[in-house]
């Protein structure tokens, strides 16, 4: 297995976002044909170019408040290295059917690949000589519901003596993600290989957490 830097590299190149992915690119990804490869091609910006964080606060019946924060990250790309490794081991579920068809074609079934695209053939290759990390560089656009907090301000008759106010809050974080990225999480990053690298390589996704908070004002 070649080092990751020789297969899909991230570096600074004049005229491109800083930094960017470069490597082998399938130029006919949706064709039902063998992949046509362009070497050392621009694959996309490594980091998002746009981050949008909408928020909302709604108060009901004067003592119940709902706070919500979302986030779009757009324009970035991520190397799905976990998929690359597991596809080669034959344990990446999206490649199961494709690899069955690749094996059938290798055994002489002329029509086995009639409905398999060039990108699928490249990504799920059963030939170690033709597989490449670069085929797994994907757009990492996503929207996440970062947090929702529901706060109930206790009315005066429920507030303990000696206190001006009291409130109970229940919060949830990372509750929902919308993305076309096929890996673990579009936001994860293993950056151990070099200062410009970014890859999804057996990294835990953001945790979904819930908290409850009771506040008193004296």
C-alpha beads as a LAMMPS data file, in Angstrom:
LAMMPS data file: protein, C-alpha beads

218 atoms
217 bonds

1 atom types
1 bond types

-500.0 500.0 xlo xhi
-500.0 500.0 ylo yhi
-500.0 500.0 zlo zhi

Masses

1 110.0

Atoms # bond

1 1 1 0.000 0.000 0.000
2 1 1 1.495 3.317 -1.072
3 1 1 1.669 6.222 1.375
4 1 1 -1.393 8.419 1.361
5 1 1 0.560 11.445 0.107
6 1 1 1.456 9.728 -3.185
7 1 1 -2.158 8.900 -3.980
8 1 1 -4.181 11.927 -2.954
9 1 1 -2.240 14.978 -1.897
10 1 1 -3.274 18.217 -0.263
11 1 1 -1.044 21.200 -0.890
12 1 1 -0.936 24.833 -1.986
13 1 1 -1.063 25.465 -5.736
14 1 1 -1.278 28.848 -7.462
15 1 1 -4.812 29.594 -8.622
16 1 1 -6.525 27.068 -6.326
17 1 1 -8.030 27.271 -2.808
18 1 1 -5.518 26.923 0.027
19 1 1 -5.033 24.017 0.468
20 1 1 -6.593 21.704 -2.132
21 1 1 -6.721 18.021 -2.978
22 1 1 -4.901 16.819 -6.110
23 1 1 -4.676 13.308 -7.533
24 1 1 -6.143 10.876 -10.049
25 1 1 -9.628 11.891 -11.174
26 1 1 -12.293 9.798 -12.875
27 1 1 -13.447 12.108 -15.690
28 1 1 -16.465 9.985 -16.676
29 1 1 -17.859 9.127 -13.217
30 1 1 -21.466 8.480 -14.300
31 1 1 -20.736 6.561 -17.516
32 1 1 -21.392 2.821 -17.646
33 1 1 -17.848 2.213 -18.823
34 1 1 -14.315 1.704 -17.607
35 1 1 -12.964 4.780 -15.811
36 1 1 -11.015 7.389 -17.759
37 1 1 -8.351 8.800 -15.450
38 1 1 -6.847 12.288 -15.441
39 1 1 -3.638 12.277 -13.370
40 1 1 -2.703 15.026 -10.927
41 1 1 -6.092 16.705 -11.301
42 1 1 -7.673 19.245 -8.972
43 1 1 -10.161 17.356 -6.798
44 1 1 -11.532 20.162 -4.656
45 1 1 -10.846 22.557 -1.809
46 1 1 -9.834 20.873 1.431
47 1 1 -11.727 23.194 3.767
48 1 1 -15.183 24.801 3.487
49 1 1 -15.366 28.136 1.712
50 1 1 -18.661 29.140 3.343
51 1 1 -19.965 28.632 6.879
52 1 1 -23.495 29.779 7.663
53 1 1 -24.827 29.573 11.225
54 1 1 -28.535 30.428 11.543
55 1 1 -30.030 30.688 15.009
56 1 1 -33.492 31.145 16.435
57 1 1 -34.982 32.076 19.799
58 1 1 -38.695 31.725 20.494
59 1 1 -40.408 32.558 23.794
60 1 1 -43.837 31.107 24.585
61 1 1 -46.157 32.009 27.443
62 1 1 -43.437 34.321 28.837
63 1 1 -41.608 31.549 30.687
64 1 1 -40.788 28.926 28.054
65 1 1 -37.914 29.653 25.656
66 1 1 -36.646 27.587 22.736
67 1 1 -33.144 28.273 21.361
68 1 1 -31.854 26.509 18.248
69 1 1 -28.553 26.820 16.359
70 1 1 -27.754 25.228 13.014
71 1 1 -24.732 25.291 10.735
72 1 1 -24.070 24.859 7.034
73 1 1 -20.523 24.185 5.850
74 1 1 -20.182 24.369 2.066
75 1 1 -17.415 24.072 -0.497
76 1 1 -15.106 21.655 1.332
77 1 1 -13.981 18.129 0.463
78 1 1 -12.872 15.164 2.552
79 1 1 -10.906 12.015 1.815
80 1 1 -12.972 9.018 2.890
81 1 1 -9.940 6.878 3.726
82 1 1 -12.000 4.505 5.891
83 1 1 -14.047 3.559 2.824
84 1 1 -10.890 3.132 0.739
85 1 1 -9.361 0.691 3.212
86 1 1 -12.537 -1.299 3.847
87 1 1 -13.495 -1.499 0.176
88 1 1 -10.174 -3.182 -0.531
89 1 1 -10.802 -5.608 2.351
90 1 1 -14.232 -6.385 0.909
91 1 1 -16.102 -5.134 3.970
92 1 1 -17.463 -1.788 2.760
93 1 1 -21.203 -2.307 2.328
94 1 1 -21.687 0.187 -0.584
95 1 1 -19.173 -1.890 -2.588
96 1 1 -20.626 -5.362 -1.929
97 1 1 -22.807 -5.587 -5.050
98 1 1 -20.265 -3.825 -7.266
99 1 1 -17.459 -6.152 -6.221
100 1 1 -19.660 -9.185 -6.878
101 1 1 -20.170 -7.864 -10.413
102 1 1 -16.458 -7.132 -10.829
103 1 1 -15.652 -10.715 -9.876
104 1 1 -18.291 -11.997 -12.290
105 1 1 -16.796 -9.872 -15.083
106 1 1 -13.312 -11.189 -14.260
107 1 1 -14.715 -14.720 -14.610
108 1 1 -16.029 -14.027 -18.098
109 1 1 -19.533 -12.562 -17.624
110 1 1 -19.554 -9.961 -20.416
111 1 1 -22.670 -8.171 -19.145
112 1 1 -21.867 -8.078 -15.442
113 1 1 -20.793 -4.418 -15.469
114 1 1 -23.551 -3.046 -17.713
115 1 1 -25.079 -1.049 -14.832
116 1 1 -21.875 -0.238 -12.928
117 1 1 -20.574 3.309 -13.317
118 1 1 -16.966 4.269 -13.931
119 1 1 -16.654 5.790 -10.461
120 1 1 -18.038 2.649 -8.826
121 1 1 -15.576 0.514 -10.780
122 1 1 -12.692 2.725 -9.679
123 1 1 -13.690 2.966 -6.028
124 1 1 -14.634 -0.668 -5.518
125 1 1 -11.836 -2.160 -7.615
126 1 1 -10.743 -5.667 -6.645
127 1 1 -7.399 -5.076 -8.348
128 1 1 -4.902 -3.582 -5.913
129 1 1 -2.919 -2.018 -8.755
130 1 1 -5.814 0.206 -9.847
131 1 1 -7.253 1.382 -6.549
132 1 1 -6.476 4.908 -5.365
133 1 1 -7.259 7.093 -2.365
134 1 1 -8.045 9.976 -4.728
135 1 1 -11.228 8.299 -5.945
136 1 1 -12.632 8.695 -2.442
137 1 1 -12.229 12.471 -2.179
138 1 1 -15.819 13.667 -1.798
139 1 1 -17.686 16.946 -1.258
140 1 1 -18.226 17.337 2.480
141 1 1 -21.093 19.851 2.385
142 1 1 -23.454 19.423 5.323
143 1 1 -26.058 20.989 7.530
144 1 1 -26.037 20.153 11.222
145 1 1 -28.496 20.989 13.934
146 1 1 -25.851 22.049 16.414
147 1 1 -28.035 22.508 19.457
148 1 1 -31.544 22.905 20.767
149 1 1 -32.219 24.216 24.273
150 1 1 -35.605 24.378 25.966
151 1 1 -35.661 26.597 29.075
152 1 1 -38.524 26.870 31.530
153 1 1 -38.459 29.826 33.911
154 1 1 -40.178 28.773 37.095
155 1 1 -43.042 31.068 38.119
156 1 1 -42.655 33.008 41.348
157 1 1 -44.812 30.669 43.413
158 1 1 -42.535 27.741 42.504
159 1 1 -39.307 29.607 43.226
160 1 1 -37.717 28.621 46.565
161 1 1 -37.738 31.260 49.301
162 1 1 -34.750 33.590 49.197
163 1 1 -34.257 33.269 45.440
164 1 1 -35.142 35.849 42.790
165 1 1 -35.598 33.353 39.982
166 1 1 -35.036 29.762 38.932
167 1 1 -35.023 27.956 35.595
168 1 1 -34.690 24.453 34.203
169 1 1 -33.001 23.860 30.830
170 1 1 -32.754 20.716 28.711
171 1 1 -30.284 20.771 25.812
172 1 1 -29.314 18.472 22.968
173 1 1 -26.250 18.848 20.715
174 1 1 -25.446 17.370 17.287
175 1 1 -28.980 16.040 16.982
176 1 1 -29.264 15.812 13.185
177 1 1 -27.027 15.930 10.106
178 1 1 -27.966 16.259 6.439
179 1 1 -25.186 15.420 3.936
180 1 1 -24.383 13.413 0.806
181 1 1 -20.955 12.500 2.186
182 1 1 -20.682 8.695 2.373
183 1 1 -18.177 8.356 5.218
184 1 1 -18.371 8.508 8.990
185 1 1 -18.990 12.223 9.380
186 1 1 -18.316 15.138 6.981
187 1 1 -16.664 17.123 9.771
188 1 1 -14.137 14.630 11.122
189 1 1 -10.444 14.961 10.362
190 1 1 -7.342 12.891 11.010
191 1 1 -4.528 15.363 10.356
192 1 1 -1.601 13.282 11.582
193 1 1 0.114 12.833 8.189
194 1 1 1.023 16.450 7.402
195 1 1 -0.065 20.015 8.107
196 1 1 -2.367 20.226 5.067
197 1 1 -3.964 16.782 5.168
198 1 1 -7.577 16.131 6.075
199 1 1 -9.060 12.667 5.959
200 1 1 -11.751 10.521 7.503
201 1 1 -9.676 7.631 8.808
202 1 1 -11.278 5.697 11.685
203 1 1 -12.140 8.891 13.543
204 1 1 -15.139 8.978 15.863
205 1 1 -17.897 11.340 14.671
206 1 1 -19.225 14.178 16.802
207 1 1 -21.108 12.823 19.773
208 1 1 -24.800 13.431 20.320
209 1 1 -25.164 14.732 23.865
210 1 1 -27.986 15.744 26.189
211 1 1 -27.732 17.891 29.326
212 1 1 -30.112 19.197 31.957
213 1 1 -29.327 22.370 33.930
214 1 1 -31.044 23.882 36.939
215 1 1 -30.208 27.561 37.629
216 1 1 -31.016 29.703 40.673
217 1 1 -30.705 33.478 41.044
218 1 1 -30.204 34.912 44.521

Bonds

1 1 1 2
2 1 2 3
3 1 3 4
4 1 4 5
5 1 5 6
6 1 6 7
7 1 7 8
8 1 8 9
9 1 9 10
10 1 10 11
11 1 11 12
12 1 12 13
13 1 13 14
14 1 14 15
15 1 15 16
16 1 16 17
17 1 17 18
18 1 18 19
19 1 19 20
20 1 20 21
21 1 21 22
22 1 22 23
23 1 23 24
24 1 24 25
25 1 25 26
26 1 26 27
27 1 27 28
28 1 28 29
29 1 29 30
30 1 30 31
31 1 31 32
32 1 32 33
33 1 33 34
34 1 34 35
35 1 35 36
36 1 36 37
37 1 37 38
38 1 38 39
39 1 39 40
40 1 40 41
41 1 41 42
42 1 42 43
43 1 43 44
44 1 44 45
45 1 45 46
46 1 46 47
47 1 47 48
48 1 48 49
49 1 49 50
50 1 50 51
51 1 51 52
52 1 52 53
53 1 53 54
54 1 54 55
55 1 55 56
56 1 56 57
57 1 57 58
58 1 58 59
59 1 59 60
60 1 60 61
61 1 61 62
62 1 62 63
63 1 63 64
64 1 64 65
65 1 65 66
66 1 66 67
67 1 67 68
68 1 68 69
69 1 69 70
70 1 70 71
71 1 71 72
72 1 72 73
73 1 73 74
74 1 74 75
75 1 75 76
76 1 76 77
77 1 77 78
78 1 78 79
79 1 79 80
80 1 80 81
81 1 81 82
82 1 82 83
83 1 83 84
84 1 84 85
85 1 85 86
86 1 86 87
87 1 87 88
88 1 88 89
89 1 89 90
90 1 90 91
91 1 91 92
92 1 92 93
93 1 93 94
94 1 94 95
95 1 95 96
96 1 96 97
97 1 97 98
98 1 98 99
99 1 99 100
100 1 100 101
101 1 101 102
102 1 102 103
103 1 103 104
104 1 104 105
105 1 105 106
106 1 106 107
107 1 107 108
108 1 108 109
109 1 109 110
110 1 110 111
111 1 111 112
112 1 112 113
113 1 113 114
114 1 114 115
115 1 115 116
116 1 116 117
117 1 117 118
118 1 118 119
119 1 119 120
120 1 120 121
121 1 121 122
122 1 122 123
123 1 123 124
124 1 124 125
125 1 125 126
126 1 126 127
127 1 127 128
128 1 128 129
129 1 129 130
130 1 130 131
131 1 131 132
132 1 132 133
133 1 133 134
134 1 134 135
135 1 135 136
136 1 136 137
137 1 137 138
138 1 138 139
139 1 139 140
140 1 140 141
141 1 141 142
142 1 142 143
143 1 143 144
144 1 144 145
145 1 145 146
146 1 146 147
147 1 147 148
148 1 148 149
149 1 149 150
150 1 150 151
151 1 151 152
152 1 152 153
153 1 153 154
154 1 154 155
155 1 155 156
156 1 156 157
157 1 157 158
158 1 158 159
159 1 159 160
160 1 160 161
161 1 161 162
162 1 162 163
163 1 163 164
164 1 164 165
165 1 165 166
166 1 166 167
167 1 167 168
168 1 168 169
169 1 169 170
170 1 170 171
171 1 171 172
172 1 172 173
173 1 173 174
174 1 174 175
175 1 175 176
176 1 176 177
177 1 177 178
178 1 178 179
179 1 179 180
180 1 180 181
181 1 181 182
182 1 182 183
183 1 183 184
184 1 184 185
185 1 185 186
186 1 186 187
187 1 187 188
188 1 188 189
189 1 189 190
190 1 190 191
191 1 191 192
192 1 192 193
193 1 193 194
194 1 194 195
195 1 195 196
196 1 196 197
197 1 197 198
198 1 198 199
199 1 199 200
200 1 200 201
201 1 201 202
202 1 202 203
203 1 203 204
204 1 204 205
205 1 205 206
206 1 206 207
207 1 207 208
208 1 208 209
209 1 209 210
210 1 210 211
211 1 211 212
212 1 212 213
213 1 213 214
214 1 214 215
215 1 215 216
216 1 216 217
217 1 217 218
